[in-house]
């Protein structure tokens, strides 16, 4: 795999975003994923702050591949939902300002058709989709905790292009799904891939993170399935080893390069 298609999460890579960008450059990747909640504050980041961040990125020769906007609750959960939607809108605006096309987050539990929470979820995703269309960025629902079939059920009743999917390989295996099969099932909905790994526990939904290639994910099979469907987007990486995240990711990048 070419390094030009790899991006790394800056959170946890080094103390502070500026240092994280420097570390990412040293890894030889082309892009970064930035956490819009913990590393940036879309509500407070001024136009000057955006320009400063763009300068840092240019200095390191990096682009923003995606923004993460992790929330505790999902979009069918009415508690603090308006705040969640407003924050997602700001993240989409910030992604566009930074030259990224994607904001990723989980959607939360996907309820049965006809349930009150189902209607709440659809309305929230329509709102988010409209905001993304206005600014030119796409919300990508993470496939992992949410099963591919559940995301397809949402896509079937929402306007075409309302959302994309981020394939999170480690989360998929923990929740009992094969990443290669998920890639085939979701097809063109996949807009972003986060290559993570995990050791599966005794029960679905239980497991622990592992460095890529050291867990239960069949990485070559997942990559082959994505290639068969002509996926041309980013592959995101994140470190598990807090003691030496750069060292771990350096080894991961080398292993991916060896896969061709």
C-alpha positions in Angstrom: 0.0 0.0 0.0 1.2 3.5 -0.9 1.9 5.9 2.0 0.0 8.5 0.1 -3.3 6.7 1.1 -2.4 6.5 4.8 -3.5 8.9 7.5 -2.9 8.7 11.2 -4.9 9.9 14.2 -3.0 12.8 15.8 -4.7 12.3 19.2 -2.3 10.3 21.4 0.6 10.5 18.9 2.4 13.2 20.8 1.5 15.8 23.4 -0.4 18.6 21.6 -1.7 18.8 18.0 1.4 20.7 16.7 3.7 17.9 17.9 1.3 15.3 16.6 1.5 16.8 13.1 5.3 16.7 13.3 5.2 13.0 14.3 2.8 12.2 11.5 5.2 13.8 9.0 8.1 11.7 10.3 6.0 8.6 9.7 5.9 9.5 6.0 2.1 9.4 5.7 0.1 11.9 3.7 -2.8 12.7 6.0 -4.1 13.0 9.5 -7.4 12.5 11.3 -8.0 15.2 13.9 -10.5 14.9 16.8 -12.8 17.9 16.5 -13.9 17.6 20.2 -10.6 17.1 22.1 -8.0 18.6 19.7 -10.1 21.4 18.2 -13.2 23.2 19.3 -15.4 24.1 16.4 -17.4 26.4 18.5 -14.4 28.5 19.5 -11.9 28.1 16.7 -11.7 31.4 15.0 -10.9 32.1 11.3 -7.4 33.0 12.5 -7.1 29.6 14.3 -8.2 27.8 11.1 -5.5 29.7 9.1 -2.9 28.9 11.7 -3.8 25.2 11.5 -3.7 25.2 7.7 -0.2 26.8 8.0 1.0 24.0 10.3 -0.4 21.4 7.9 1.3 23.0 5.0 4.6 23.2 6.9 4.5 19.4 7.5 3.2 18.6 4.0 0.0 17.0 5.4 -3.7 17.2 4.7 -6.7 16.6 6.9 -8.1 13.3 5.7 -11.1 13.3 8.1 -12.3 14.9 11.3 -13.6 12.7 14.1 -16.5 13.9 16.1 -17.0 11.2 18.8 -20.0 11.6 21.0 -21.3 9.6 24.0 -24.8 9.5 22.7 -26.2 8.6 19.3 -28.5 10.5 17.0 -31.6 8.6 18.1 -31.0 9.5 21.7 -33.0 12.6 22.6 -30.9 13.6 25.6 -28.8 16.6 24.5 -29.6 15.7 20.9 -29.8 19.3 19.7 -26.4 20.0 21.1 -25.1 16.9 19.4 -26.5 17.9 16.0 -25.3 21.4 16.4 -21.8 20.1 17.2 -21.9 17.9 14.1 -22.8 20.8 11.9 -19.9 22.8 13.3 -17.6 19.8 12.7 -18.8 19.6 9.0 -18.1 23.3 8.6 -14.7 23.0 10.1 -13.9 20.0 7.9 -14.7 22.0 4.8 -12.6 24.9 6.1 -9.6 22.6 6.6 -10.0 20.9 3.1 -11.5 17.6 4.4 -14.5 16.0 2.9 -15.4 13.7 5.8 -16.6 13.9 9.4 -16.9 10.5 11.2 -18.9 9.4 14.2 -21.1 6.5 15.4 -24.8 6.9 15.0 -25.7 5.1 18.2 -28.2 2.3 18.5 -30.3 1.8 15.3 -33.8 1.0 16.6 -36.5 -1.0 14.8 -38.6 0.6 12.1 -41.5 2.5 13.5 -40.1 3.0 16.9 -40.1 6.6 18.3 -36.3 6.6 18.4 -36.2 5.4 14.7 -38.0 8.6 13.7 -35.7 10.7 15.9 -32.7 9.1 14.3 -33.9 9.7 10.7 -34.8 13.3 11.4 -31.4 14.0 13.0 -29.5 12.4 10.1 -31.6 14.4 7.6 -30.6 17.5 9.5 -26.9 16.5 9.5 -27.1 15.6 5.8 -28.5 19.0 4.8 -25.8 20.8 6.8 -23.1 18.7 5.0 -24.6 19.4 1.6 -24.5 23.1 2.3 -20.9 23.2 3.3 -19.5 20.4 1.0 -18.6 17.7 3.6 -20.1 14.3 4.3 -21.1 12.8 7.6 -19.8 9.2 7.7 -21.5 6.7 10.1 -19.1 4.2 11.6 -19.7 0.6 10.8 -18.6 -1.5 13.8 -20.9 -1.0 16.7 -23.6 -0.4 14.1 -23.9 -3.5 11.9 -23.6 -3.0 8.1 -27.2 -4.3 7.7 -28.4 -1.6 10.1 -26.6 1.2 8.1 -28.0 -0.2 4.9 -31.5 0.0 6.4 -30.9 3.6 7.2 -29.6 4.4 3.7 -32.6 2.8 2.1 -35.0 5.3 3.7 -32.8 8.5 3.6 -32.1 10.6 0.6 -29.4 9.3 -1.7 -26.0 10.5 -0.4 -27.4 11.5 3.0 -24.4 9.8 4.7 -21.4 7.7 3.9 -19.8 5.0 6.1 -16.5 4.7 7.8 -15.4 1.0 8.0 -13.8 0.5 11.4 -12.2 -3.0 11.1 -11.4 -3.7 14.7 -14.9 -2.7 15.9 -16.5 -4.9 13.3 -14.7 -8.1 14.4 -15.5 -7.3 18.1 -19.2 -7.0 17.2 -19.1 -10.2 15.2 -18.7 -9.0 11.6 -16.1 -9.8 9.1 -14.6 -6.5 7.7 -14.2 -8.1 4.2 -17.9 -9.1 4.1 -18.8 -5.6 5.5 -16.9 -3.9 2.7 -18.8 -6.1 0.1 -22.1 -5.4 1.8 -21.8 -1.7 2.1 -20.1 -1.2 -1.3 -20.2 2.4 -2.5 -21.3 3.7 0.9 -17.8 3.3 2.2 -16.1 6.7 2.1 -13.4 6.2 4.7 -11.7 3.2 6.3 -10.1 3.1 9.8 -7.8 0.1 9.9 -7.8 -1.0 13.5 -7.4 -4.4 15.1 -8.7 -6.2 18.2 -8.6 -9.4 20.1 -12.1 -10.7 20.2 -13.6 -11.6 23.6 -15.9 -14.4 24.6 -19.1 -12.5 23.8 -20.0 -10.2 20.9 -19.2 -6.6 21.7 -16.3 -7.6 24.0 -12.7 -7.4 23.1 -9.6 -5.3 23.4 -7.6 -3.2 21.0 -4.5 -4.6 19.4 -1.8 -3.2 17.1 -2.8 -3.7 13.5 -1.8 -7.3 12.4 -1.7 -8.6 16.0 -5.4 -9.2 16.5 -8.4 -11.0 14.9 -8.7 -8.8 11.8 -7.8 -10.5 8.5 -6.1 -7.3 7.1 -5.2 -8.7 3.6 -8.8 -10.0 3.1 -10.3 -6.6 4.1 -7.9 -4.7 1.8 -8.6 -7.1 -1.1 -12.4 -6.7 -0.7 -12.1 -2.9 -0.7 -9.9 -3.1 -3.8 -12.4 -5.3 -5.6 -15.0 -2.5 -5.0 -12.6 0.1 -6.3 -12.3 1.9 -3.0 -9.9 4.9 -3.5 -10.2 6.7 -0.2 -8.0 7.0 2.9 -6.9 4.3 5.3 -6.7 5.6 8.8 -4.4 4.3 11.5 -4.3 4.8 15.2 -1.8 3.6 17.9 -2.7 1.3 20.7 0.6 1.5 22.6 0.5 4.7 24.6 4.2 4.3 25.6 5.5 4.3 22.0 2.7 5.3 19.6 5.1 6.5 16.9 7.1 3.3 17.0 4.0 1.1 16.8 2.7 3.1 13.8 6.1 3.0 12.1 5.9 -0.8 12.1 2.3 -0.8 10.9 3.1 1.5 8.0 6.0 -0.8 7.0 3.8 -3.9 7.2 1.1 -2.3 5.0 3.8 -1.2 2.5 4.9 -4.8 2.2 1.4 -5.9 1.3 1.8 -4.0 -2.0 
